[in-house]
Amino acid sequence: MTNSQGGSAPFADPGKPAFDQSRLDAIRAQLANPGATASANRPAPAPKSAAPKSGKPTVPSPASAEKARPQWQVAAAIIGAFAVLLYVIEFVDALMDHQLDRWGIEPLSVDGLFGILFAPLLHANWEHLAANTLPLLILGFLVLMSGIARGLAATGIIWLICGAGTWLFGGQGTLHIGASGVIFGWLAYLLVRGFFSRRFGQILIGIAVFLVYGSLLWGVLPGTPGVSWQSHLFGAVGGIVAGWVIARPERDARRARAQRSGIS
């Protein structure tokens, strides 16, 4: 048998469990701060799954699903609907013994101011409306083909200038009705817009329109009894103003390019 003295560690008794210092430290820590230990031992809550949103599932609308219509179809639909509207109004006016005609432009009359809005929608008879229909369809379609928003804006400018000029200078005691003032405005707009925007294609369209409908411009001069040359004249003035206003983005773009080229 070997002597146990001399610095060597005694052999552990196989009948007793070995002493664990780390377990004793853990017990002391638990007794010192029981709350922290309990929270540490508490299992983490299960993550919440995202609740599905209430409501019906989104379905793309038929309008967005369909391919956008070509611009010529939209332009044709708009000007066609406008022509149909004129015929419906004339039909109602005929049934009412042309009582709607009193909503035309009466120059320098307070009541006649309403005619600025309504006069282009009214016609003296079916022959008057029929004479305006073909140029209305062709020129109105060409105006809208330059851009639906631009065409409608140009029409609004023509409509107001034509009506205001006729109300001011149409002559007292007269009544002015018919869409011919707007038609003259479209004609003038198509003739000048290419020169304002400096677009070659629009200039060619203007030349073609002049060759076909240029003779209408004589209608801005007085001479034919029963014809509102004032509405023709101020409709044409409105078309020129509309061409200048609508072409402003092109003028601004040219000015910006000129400034950049001057700086560089």
ZIJO-V579517 format. One record per backbone hydrogen bond with DSSP energy under -0.5 kcal/mol. CO is the residue of the C=O (numbers start at 0). NH is the residue of the N-H. E is the energy in kcal/mol with one decimal. If there is no record, write none. Layout:
BEGIN
co=CO nh=NH e=E
co=CO nh=NH e=E
END
This chain:
BEGIN
co=11 nh=13 e=-0.6
co=12 nh=15 e=-1.7
co=18 nh=20 e=-0.6
co=19 nh=23 e=-1.2
co=20 nh=24 e=-1.8
co=21 nh=25 e=-1.9
co=22 nh=26 e=-1.9
co=23 nh=27 e=-2.1
co=24 nh=28 e=-2.3
co=25 nh=29 e=-2.0
co=26 nh=30 e=-2.1
co=27 nh=31 e=-2.0
co=28 nh=32 e=-2.0
co=32 nh=36 e=-1.5
co=33 nh=37 e=-2.0
co=34 nh=38 e=-2.4
co=35 nh=39 e=-2.1
co=36 nh=40 e=-2.0
co=37 nh=41 e=-1.2
co=60 nh=64 e=-2.1
co=61 nh=65 e=-2.2
co=69 nh=72 e=-0.6
co=69 nh=73 e=-1.7
co=70 nh=74 e=-2.8
co=71 nh=75 e=-2.3
co=72 nh=76 e=-2.4
co=73 nh=77 e=-2.3
co=74 nh=78 e=-2.4
co=75 nh=79 e=-2.1
co=76 nh=80 e=-2.3
co=77 nh=81 e=-2.1
co=78 nh=82 e=-2.0
co=79 nh=83 e=-2.3
co=80 nh=84 e=-2.3
co=81 nh=85 e=-1.9
co=82 nh=86 e=-1.8
co=83 nh=87 e=-2.4
co=84 nh=88 e=-2.5
co=85 nh=89 e=-2.3
co=86 nh=90 e=-2.2
co=87 nh=91 e=-2.3
co=88 nh=92 e=-2.7
co=89 nh=93 e=-2.4
co=90 nh=94 e=-1.9
co=91 nh=95 e=-1.6
co=92 nh=97 e=-3.5
co=93 nh=96 e=-1.4
co=95 nh=98 e=-0.6
co=97 nh=100 e=-0.7
co=98 nh=101 e=-1.0
co=99 nh=102 e=-2.2
co=100 nh=103 e=-1.8
co=103 nh=105 e=-0.6
co=104 nh=106 e=-0.7
co=104 nh=175 e=-2.0
co=105 nh=108 e=-1.7
co=108 nh=112 e=-0.5
co=109 nh=112 e=-1.4
co=110 nh=113 e=-1.2
co=111 nh=114 e=-1.0
co=112 nh=115 e=-1.5
co=113 nh=116 e=-1.3
co=113 nh=117 e=-1.7
co=114 nh=118 e=-2.7
co=117 nh=120 e=-1.6
co=118 nh=121 e=-1.6
co=118 nh=177 e=-2.5
co=121 nh=177 e=-0.6
co=124 nh=128 e=-1.9
co=125 nh=129 e=-2.8
co=126 nh=130 e=-2.2
co=127 nh=131 e=-1.1
co=128 nh=132 e=-1.1
co=129 nh=133 e=-0.7
co=131 nh=135 e=-1.8
co=132 nh=136 e=-2.5
co=133 nh=137 e=-2.4
co=134 nh=138 e=-2.4
co=134 nh=139 e=-0.5
co=135 nh=139 e=-1.8
co=136 nh=140 e=-1.6
co=137 nh=141 e=-2.1
co=138 nh=142 e=-2.2
co=139 nh=143 e=-2.0
co=140 nh=144 e=-1.6
co=141 nh=145 e=-0.6
co=142 nh=145 e=-1.0
co=143 nh=146 e=-1.8
co=146 nh=150 e=-3.2
co=147 nh=151 e=-2.5
co=148 nh=152 e=-2.3
co=149 nh=153 e=-2.7
co=150 nh=154 e=-2.2
co=151 nh=155 e=-2.2
co=152 nh=156 e=-2.1
co=153 nh=157 e=-2.5
co=154 nh=158 e=-2.8
co=155 nh=159 e=-2.0
co=156 nh=160 e=-2.4
co=157 nh=161 e=-2.7
co=158 nh=162 e=-1.9
co=159 nh=163 e=-2.8
co=160 nh=164 e=-2.6
co=161 nh=165 e=-2.1
co=162 nh=166 e=-2.3
co=163 nh=167 e=-1.9
co=164 nh=168 e=-2.4
co=165 nh=169 e=-1.7
co=166 nh=107 e=-1.5
co=170 nh=173 e=-1.1
co=174 nh=176 e=-0.5
co=175 nh=104 e=-2.4
co=178 nh=182 e=-2.1
co=179 nh=183 e=-2.6
co=180 nh=184 e=-1.7
co=181 nh=185 e=-2.5
co=182 nh=186 e=-2.4
co=183 nh=187 e=-2.5
co=184 nh=188 e=-2.5
co=185 nh=189 e=-2.5
co=186 nh=190 e=-1.7
co=187 nh=191 e=-1.9
co=188 nh=192 e=-2.2
co=191 nh=194 e=-0.7
co=191 nh=195 e=-1.8
co=192 nh=196 e=-2.7
co=193 nh=197 e=-1.5
co=193 nh=198 e=-1.0
co=197 nh=199 e=-0.6
co=198 nh=202 e=-1.9
co=199 nh=203 e=-2.2
co=200 nh=204 e=-2.0
co=201 nh=205 e=-2.3
co=202 nh=206 e=-2.2
co=203 nh=207 e=-2.4
co=204 nh=208 e=-2.7
co=205 nh=209 e=-2.1
co=206 nh=210 e=-2.1
co=207 nh=211 e=-1.5
co=208 nh=212 e=-3.3
co=209 nh=213 e=-1.9
co=212 nh=215 e=-1.7
co=213 nh=216 e=-1.7
co=214 nh=217 e=-1.4
co=215 nh=218 e=-2.7
co=216 nh=219 e=-1.7
co=217 nh=220 e=-1.6
co=222 nh=224 e=-0.7
co=223 nh=226 e=-1.6
co=226 nh=228 e=-1.8
co=227 nh=231 e=-1.5
co=228 nh=232 e=-2.7
co=229 nh=233 e=-2.8
co=230 nh=234 e=-1.8
co=231 nh=235 e=-2.1
co=232 nh=236 e=-2.2
co=233 nh=237 e=-2.1
co=234 nh=238 e=-2.0
co=235 nh=239 e=-2.0
co=236 nh=240 e=-2.4
co=237 nh=241 e=-2.6
co=238 nh=242 e=-2.3
co=239 nh=243 e=-2.0
co=240 nh=244 e=-2.6
co=241 nh=245 e=-3.0
co=242 nh=246 e=-1.3
co=244 nh=247 e=-1.6
co=245 nh=248 e=-0.6
co=246 nh=250 e=-1.9
co=247 nh=251 e=-2.8
co=248 nh=252 e=-2.3
co=249 nh=253 e=-2.3
co=250 nh=254 e=-2.4
co=251 nh=255 e=-2.4
co=252 nh=256 e=-2.3
co=253 nh=257 e=-2.3
co=254 nh=258 e=-2.1
co=255 nh=259 e=-2.3
co=256 nh=260 e=-2.5
co=257 nh=261 e=-2.0
co=258 nh=262 e=-2.2
co=259 nh=263 e=-2.5
END
